[in-house]
Amino acid sequence: MKKINCRVRFISFEPLYEDVSDKVDLEGIDWVIVGGETCNGKTTFIPEQEWIENLYDLADVSGTTVFCKDNLEPPCGWEKGLNEVRREFPKV
C-alpha cells in the first residue's frame, strides 16, 4: 500500500448498498461516513440496519469514528431503529 501523508483518513459508504464488513479493513482509517441513497432530497435507498451495526463493530475494534448521515435517522423505514445513530467526528 502506498503511504500518503494526510491529517484524516476516511471512507464514505454513501450509499451503503451491501454489507461490507467482510470486505473492509478499517485499520488506519480515522473516520467512516455512512448513508443511504438520496435523489432530489428524497431518500430512495436505506441500507439494512445489520449492515450499519456490522460497520459499528468494525469501527469499535479499529478505533474508527462513525458519522451517520441524516437519512439514517428515525423514521427511515426500519421496523426498529438503530440502537444508536452515531454522529462522531475524527480526533485531529
N, C-alpha and C positions, 0 to 999 in steps of 0.2 A: 504494500500500500504506500502511495506517495505521501510524504509528510508535508503538511500545509500549516503554516503559522496563521492562526486566527484566534479571535477572542472567544467566540461561542460557536460550537459545532452543533448543528441541529438538523433534524429530519422532519419534513412536513408530510404527514399521512392525511392528505386532504385532496380529494375524498378518500376515505379508507374503504376500499371495495372488498377486502377479504381479510381473514386472519393472517397476519404476517409474523406472528410470534415465533414460528418455527423457521423463519427465513431471515430474521434480522438479529444482528448483534449490536446492542446499544453501548457496548464498552467504548469509552472515549467520546460519547455523544452527550452534550450538556443539556439539550432541550429537545422535546418531541412535541409537535403540534398535531392535533387530531381533529378531524371534522367530517361532516357529511358533504354531500354534493348540493350546491345551490344553483339556481338559474333564475335570473331576473328577480333576485331577492327572495325566492321561494325555495324551500328545501325539497329536493327531488329524490335524494337517496340518503337513508340513515343507516350507518353501519350497525351490525349486531352488537348488543351490549357485551357479549362474551369476548368479541374481538378487542374491544377497548379495555376490558378488565384484564385480558392477557397482556396488552401493552403496559398497563399499570404494573403488573407483576414483573415484567422485564425491566421496566424503568426503576422499580424499587431495588432490584438486585444490583443494577449498574449505577445507581445514584443519579439517574437522569430525571430532570424535572419535566412535568407534563402540563401542556396547556390545551384544554378542550375549547373548541370554537362555540359560539353562541347557538349554532344549530344542533348542538347535542344537549342543550338544557331542556328540562321537562317543560311542557309536554312535547315530546318529539316522536311519538308513535310507538314507544316501547310499552309493553304491558306493565313492567315495573321499571322504576327509574334506576339509574346507576346509583350505587351506594354513595358515590361522591363524584361530582363533576369538577375535575381539577382545573385550577387556574393558577398554575405556578409559573414563575419566571426564573431563568437561569441565574446562578450566582456568578457575577463577574467581578 
